[in-house]
Amino acid sequence: MEKRQKKHRRFLCCCSTSRDPSPSPPARPSGSTTVVDPAVGKTPSLPISPNPPPPDPPLNGAKGVLVVVDGQKNTPKPNPALKLAIENHIKGLSPSEQEAFRKGASKDDLLARAADLDAQHKESSSFRHHTEKITRVLKFFDQFMAGVTIAIQANPDISSIVVGGVRLVLDIAMRFSEYFDRLTDMISRLTDYLQALEIRGRSEDVRIINATAATYGELLKFCQKANSVFLSDAGGRKSTINIFFNQLWQPFQAVFGEIDSNIQHHLKVVEITANAIQLDWLQNREKSEDKSNFLAWLSGAGVDFDKRHHDIFSKKHPGTADWFLNGKQFKSWVDSPKSSLLWCYGKVGAGKSVLASNVVEHFFGKHLFDETVGVSYIYYHYGDASLQDLSLVVAGTLLPICRKLDEIPDWLNKYKNDGFSPSSVCRTEMFCKVIAQKLDQIILIVDALDECPKKERCQFIRFLDAVLKIPKTKILVTSRKEDNILHSFNDFNNVEVTKIEIQADDIRGDVKTFVAENVRLLRKGSYGKKLHIGDDSLEGVIIHSLTNKFDGMFLWVYLQLEHLCRVSEARQDWRIREELDRLPSGLDETYMRIVHDICSQLEYEKHIALNALMWVLHAKRPLSKKELRYAVTLSSDPDTDQENLNLVDFDFLLGSCKNLVVYEGGFIQLVHYSAKKFMTCTNFGGMKLQLSAIQAAHIANERLVSSCLSCLRHLLRVGLLTSRKEYKELLEFLDDHPCVLYAAWYFDAHIYDYLHGNASITERCLDGIKAVIENSEILTVLRLRLVQPPYPSLQTWRAIKVSVKRMDPKKVIYSTSLIQVQHIREKYASGEPPADALHLVAANGDQDTAIRLIGDGYDINKLNEDGACALYYPCESGHLPMVSLLIERGANVNVACGFYGSPLQAASARGHEAIVRMLLDNGACNDIRSKTGPYHTALDASIQQQNRKIAHLLIDHEIDINARCGRHGTALQVAVAEADHGLVNLLLGKGADVNANVGMFGTPLKIASARADKEMVKLLLDKGANISQGNALQAAAGSSGGTAEVMEVVKLLIEKGAEVNAREGKSDPALAVAASNGRISIVGLLLDKGADIHQEEVLKCAANTSRAMIELLLEKGAGVNAKGESTLEEALSTAVFYHNTNIVKLLLDKGADIHALSDSVLERLISAGNRALVELLVNRGANVNEHGGILGPPLFVASMFDRYDIAEFLLDNGADVNYQKDGGESALEEAFIRGHHLMVGLLLKKGALDIRGRLVRKYLYQDRSMYSR
């Protein structure tokens, strides 16, 4: 009995987790491990699984697992459902029941009693069954109570009540042995529910908690009811068996059936609830993904107002700009129920942008959780050319609005899914539609409207007027006070327009805060600058002086602080006091002081500063840091060796400009747009300042011309750029010489500006022009005009490769703006224009010369020597005015010519939407193309170049969308190959043939299957694709995609009815394709779906994959065809051909006939030097003297290719060393005449006849005979 009792105890300890405290671990420092119960702390994540995770394996018999979690105890996650059920259950127990449960027997007592009963009934074969049930029930209950203990660990008394309930039931039930089986059967049945409840009970969703708690409640109710069956109200034992059965047990059985039924009902409720929650979670995740994709699509084309907002708001000091929010006019504007506009205007540099950013943050905070109010913002900047496009501005404005929406409206998301560009939805009416449908109010903040170009400003103000028609709209605009803005706002109808002028007194407190904070930081050396002050009282003087004299301009304060930092470098406070006494008034005087500071520098510093200002003011586009460093260094000495330029330090360059220029957004620009007006309009001559190079455009441009020509004179010789290597070398050269590309693009424009107004040309300039125009590298200069950062290498290289191959000086003049310069035109382009003059000026966009040439009778449709018309070139380069001019003058829009094939294809490939629209409106055909063009149609060009908007434009013009569109076939086939789901949807909606099969790669379904694109396959099938056409299943089986993706597509095709054994023509079946591709999992799937293992190709196709693949196929019955004939030999031949030794050995082991191999098999292996495979075949019976190949027996081949080790093996295995071919040649002769001396020695050693003397005479005679002839 004692032995049996120990056995039960060990069993229970192994099956359950003890609740006894574990021995304390050794003391550890902070961060030590902590013992935790392995049965807890496992929380499933969505999606919910009906099965719990497997338990962790035991660690050396330990009761717990050591876990290190940053030195903290890994607290197990509670079961809130069980906790709720217990709290409710305890409330329903009577005091006597609670007391009885507290006194319930321990687990050890129950085991001891079971052992006693076992001893008493040791002759009975049935009691072991009872003991096992006790063990199982206790095991179940320990697992159950592990969760109970966690759920109610804060109240051990409650825990004892619940634990005691079930133990008391078992204790008494053992005394009623007649009912014990049934009772334990009931408990065992209930245990089956606990694992699922454990997972569900740990959910944090209140819906699952409530449903699971109801199920737990029924389990606890069982304990209560079972106890009431065996105990009287007084706690005594019930009376006789008869009475017990009739009065108590039968009703209890009925109650148990009800409890069991209730539990099953509750479990179904739990499962349904969990599934509903999971579905809801999946739907929300899908919506979230759709929203993220839409926002990424929208932000890809819009303006980055977010970064601009962050940069501006980061300049705000705490407490500043709040005066505006607290003002009566602002509050009145906000509280007005009508749509209204608030215009805040002020001086240059008054801090309007920071004020606007503070308003944005105010509304963000106020309406952060209000889904009915949208807040957006626009920051104009004079240096940002992208802000000239209203659609981009609207895209940037729509972005914060869409972020606020729970989900993107279907009608709006459809534009993205159908492949439209963001500009197609970023229109005024679309913006207003989104606001009207999804929001109760829109708040829009527009900063620096005065920096919006006047041409585009009217269009933008019309946009504001349209938005204000939406009820309760609030728009804040900041700008300088300009008449056209004032008049535009006054013309708004039925809109409240409030005007606030920023006065100096309004922002005086902000300025004082700004100055005080900056002085404090500058004294600490923040921002990389330091304000050196010896007397602390001077700090207050600085704050007082700047605050009193700032005249409403933060920019003025900023520039004074920068100046004081430079003055303080002398470490003499009196100098700072002197500067404070003579502070300039306003920005113009401040700029003048900066100019004086620049001119008073050391000569080299002044020279660098003036060169930098010259480039910043007169360059045709903003310059990058690399470009400006290179340009300034070169303009300091244009004749220097450019390969060894010692570039000026960038920080030194900026410092020399005394804060007049700044580096922002990757480009160099003036500190403020007001600085440009000052620098170009102020009369410095009367002040005896040498700034003519900055102010006089012709002088500045002369110097820029000199620098540009210097760059172009030292061009790297890169040839005709007909190879990618040459193009790569060119790009590397451009990276090392960053000003060369700028010079190629704009040298002629600077020459034109220099000589415009009849300025005289210098001899130096003439010499430079001559050196470039007459240089053999001028062709490269013109080709560089096709290159634009970031250097789209492949497309640009192709365009360059087919561009003009020859260029004389006259053509150079006509190809550039130099044709407009009389002196140069007379010198280099006098007489008759070149034959392709119109083509050259059209490519350059020179409308005046084009008009003159056309007026002189030039044939507008004439083809040049490259077979291109004049219209083609501006269509390729994107010069819309020139395209318009040529069409107006009668240019034919349907000429097959040029690299891209036609004007329409050129514009489509290069993404020039407006030109495509103009060509289509004037009758351009989609399918006009030259024979050498890379595209079949304009639609083909737009799809392959991923210009979706143009593709939509072409489709909307009702072109034939089923026309051949490239090597893939129709436009639909091309779009599928490009994985363009939106365009595929559009094409199918427009009637594209879903089963088109006119290209090289099969039907759209086959193409999608080969790409393992499940979503595309599903889309095509839903749209009616014929699954039986085009070998789609074979294409999927042979896909190079990931195994998981391929598996999904194969499954989908089979589910949709693909025949696993189908084939078209001579194509291999899907099983053979999957086998040849090494896809073991796909092969297994196909076999499970009924693929015929006896198809002859299967084993052969797999013979170059892996041993595992061959083993699988052989195991499934491969090796014989449908006629019962062996296919091992074909597979063996393939394996030998691919030198796959492992598979060759396997096939031979499986009975493949080695004699079925071709006679030349050894010949090929020996010539390749594969000794291992030669040895394998010979050892398996291959004939070493077989003469079946063209080279001779194996030994001959080894001698010929000097395979010493193979020859030695062949000789050791019976090769005839003296075998002679029909002409008498022997292996020795083959080795001797090729100079394989070691091979000759081996053959002689193995018994070859020594015929070397005869061979010498033979070949000497042949040589003499040849010489005599």
Stockholm file with secondary structure:
# STOCKHOLM 1.0

chainA/1-1269         MEKRQKKHRRFLCCCSTSRDPSPSPPARPSGSTTVVDPAVGKTPSLPISPNPPPPDPPLNGAKGVLVVVDGQKNTPKPNPALKLAIENHIKGLSPSEQEAFRKGASKDDLLARAADLDAQHKESSSFRHHTEKITRVLKFFDQFMAGVTIAIQANPDISSIVVGGVRLVLDIAMRFSEYFDRLTDMISRLTDYLQALEIRGRSEDVRIINATAATYGELLKFCQKANSVFLSDAGGRKSTINIFFNQLWQPFQAVFGEIDSNIQHHLKVVEITANAIQLDWLQNREKSEDKSNFLAWLSGAGVDFDKRHHDIFSKKHPGTADWFLNGKQFKSWVDSPKSSLLWCYGKVGAGKSVLASNVVEHFFGKHLFDETVGVSYIYYHYGDASLQDLSLVVAGTLLPICRKLDEIPDWLNKYKNDGFSPSSVCRTEMFCKVIAQKLDQIILIVDALDECPKKERCQFIRFLDAVLKIPKTKILVTSRKEDNILHSFNDFNNVEVTKIEIQADDIRGDVKTFVAENVRLLRKGSYGKKLHIGDDSLEGVIIHSLTNKFDGMFLWVYLQLEHLCRVSEARQDWRIREELDRLPSGLDETYMRIVHDICSQLEYEKHIALNALMWVLHAKRPLSKKELRYAVTLSSDPDTDQENLNLVDFDFLLGSCKNLVVYEGGFIQLVHYSAKKFMTCTNFGGMKLQLSAIQAAHIANERLVSSCLSCLRHLLRVGLLTSRKEYKELLEFLDDHPCVLYAAWYFDAHIYDYLHGNASITERCLDGIKAVIENSEILTVLRLRLVQPPYPSLQTWRAIKVSVKRMDPKKVIYSTSLIQVQHIREKYASGEPPADALHLVAANGDQDTAIRLIGDGYDINKLNEDGACALYYPCESGHLPMVSLLIERGANVNVACGFYGSPLQAASARGHEAIVRMLLDNGACNDIRSKTGPYHTALDASIQQQNRKIAHLLIDHEIDINARCGRHGTALQVAVAEADHGLVNLLLGKGADVNANVGMFGTPLKIASARADKEMVKLLLDKGANISQGNALQAAAGSSGGTAEVMEVVKLLIEKGAEVNAREGKSDPALAVAASNGRISIVGLLLDKGADIHQEEVLKCAANTSRAMIELLLEKGAGVNAKGESTLEEALSTAVFYHNTNIVKLLLDKGADIHALSDSVLERLISAGNRALVELLVNRGANVNEHGGILGPPLFVASMFDRYDIAEFLLDNGADVNYQKDGGESALEEAFIRGHHLMVGLLLKKGALDIRGRLVRKYLYQDRSMYSR
#=GR chainA/1-1269 SS CHHHHHHHHHHHHHHSCCCSCCCCCCCCCTTCCEEECTTSCCCCCSSCCSSCCCCCCCSTTCSSEEECBTTBCCCCCCCHHHHHHHHHHHHTSCHHHHHHHHTCCCHHHHHHHHHHHHHHTTTCSSHHHHHHHHHHHHHHHHHHHHHHHHHTTTCHHHHHHHHHHHHHHHHHHTTSHHHHHHHHHHHHHHHTTHHHHHHHHTCCCHHHHHHHHHHHHHHHHHHHHHHHHHBCTTSCBCCCHHHIIIIIIHHHHHHHHHHHHHHHHHHHHHHHHHHHHHHHHHHHHHHHHHHHHHHHHHHTTSCCHHHHHHHHHTTCCTTTTHHHHTSHHHHHHHHCSSCEEEEEECCTTSSHHHHHHHHHHHHHHHTTTCTTEEEEEEECCTTCGGGGCHHHHHHHHHHHHHHHSSSCCHHHHHHHHTTCCGGGTCSHHHHHHHHHHHCSEEEEEEECGGGSCHHHHHHHHHHHHHHTTSTTCEEEEEECCCHHHHHHHHTCSSCEEEEEECCHHHHHHHHHHHHHHHHHHHHHTGGGCCCCCSSTHHHHHHHHHHHHHCTTCHHHHHHHHHHHHHHGGGCCHHHHHHHHHTCCSHHHHHHHHHHHHHHTSCHHHHHHHHHHHHHHHHCSSCCBHHHHHHHHHHHHCTTSCGGGCCCCCHHHHHHHTTTSEEEETTEEEESSHHHHHHHHHSCCGGGTCCCHHHHCHHHHHHHHHHHHHHHHHTCCCCTTCCSHHHHHHHHHHHHHSTHHHHHHHHHHHHHHHHHTTTCCCCHHHHHHHHHHHTSTTHHHHHHHTTCCTTCCHHHHHHHHHTSCSCCCHHHHHHHSGGGGCHHHHHHHSCSSCCTTHHHHHHHHTCHHHHHHHHHTTCCTTCCCTTSCCTTHHHHHHTCHHHHHHHHHTTCCSCCCBTTTBSHHHHHHHHTCHHHHHHHHHTTCCTTCCCTTCSCSSHHHHHHHTTCHHHHHHHHHTTCCTTSBCSTTCBHHHHHHHTTCHHHHHHHHHTTCCTTCCCSSSCCHHHHHHHTTCHHHHHHHHHTTCCTTSSCHHHHHHTCCSCHHHHHHHHHHHHHTTCCTTCCCTTCCCHHHHHHHTTCHHHHHHHHHTTCCTTCHHHHHHHTTSCHHHHHHHHHTTTTBCTTSCBCHHHHHHHHHHTTCHHHHHHHHHTTCCGGGSCTTHHHHHHHHTCHHHHHHHHHTTCCTTCCCSSSCSHHHHHHHTTCHHHHHHHHHTTCCTTCBCTTSCBHHHHHHHTTCHHHHHHHHHTTCCCCHHHHHHHHHHHHHHHHHC
#=GC SS_cons          CHHHHHHHHHHHHHHSCCCSCCCCCCCCCTTCCEEECTTSCCCCCSSCCSSCCCCCCCSTTCSSEEECBTTBCCCCCCCHHHHHHHHHHHHTSCHHHHHHHHTCCCHHHHHHHHHHHHHHTTTCSSHHHHHHHHHHHHHHHHHHHHHHHHHTTTCHHHHHHHHHHHHHHHHHHTTSHHHHHHHHHHHHHHHTTHHHHHHHHTCCCHHHHHHHHHHHHHHHHHHHHHHHHHBCTTSCBCCCHHHIIIIIIHHHHHHHHHHHHHHHHHHHHHHHHHHHHHHHHHHHHHHHHHHHHHHHHHHTTSCCHHHHHHHHHTTCCTTTTHHHHTSHHHHHHHHCSSCEEEEEECCTTSSHHHHHHHHHHHHHHHTTTCTTEEEEEEECCTTCGGGGCHHHHHHHHHHHHHHHSSSCCHHHHHHHHTTCCGGGTCSHHHHHHHHHHHCSEEEEEEECGGGSCHHHHHHHHHHHHHHTTSTTCEEEEEECCCHHHHHHHHTCSSCEEEEEECCHHHHHHHHHHHHHHHHHHHHHTGGGCCCCCSSTHHHHHHHHHHHHHCTTCHHHHHHHHHHHHHHGGGCCHHHHHHHHHTCCSHHHHHHHHHHHHHHTSCHHHHHHHHHHHHHHHHCSSCCBHHHHHHHHHHHHCTTSCGGGCCCCCHHHHHHHTTTSEEEETTEEEESSHHHHHHHHHSCCGGGTCCCHHHHCHHHHHHHHHHHHHHHHHTCCCCTTCCSHHHHHHHHHHHHHSTHHHHHHHHHHHHHHHHHTTTCCCCHHHHHHHHHHHTSTTHHHHHHHTTCCTTCCHHHHHHHHHTSCSCCCHHHHHHHSGGGGCHHHHHHHSCSSCCTTHHHHHHHHTCHHHHHHHHHTTCCTTCCCTTSCCTTHHHHHHTCHHHHHHHHHTTCCSCCCBTTTBSHHHHHHHHTCHHHHHHHHHTTCCTTCCCTTCSCSSHHHHHHHTTCHHHHHHHHHTTCCTTSBCSTTCBHHHHHHHTTCHHHHHHHHHTTCCTTCCCSSSCCHHHHHHHTTCHHHHHHHHHTTCCTTSSCHHHHHHTCCSCHHHHHHHHHHHHHTTCCTTCCCTTCCCHHHHHHHTTCHHHHHHHHHTTCCTTCHHHHHHHTTSCHHHHHHHHHTTTTBCTTSCBCHHHHHHHHHHTTCHHHHHHHHHTTCCGGGSCTTHHHHHHHHTCHHHHHHHHHTTCCTTCCCSSSCSHHHHHHHTTCHHHHHHHHHTTCCTTCBCTTSCBHHHHHHHTTCHHHHHHHHHTTCCCCHHHHHHHHHHHHHHHHHC
//
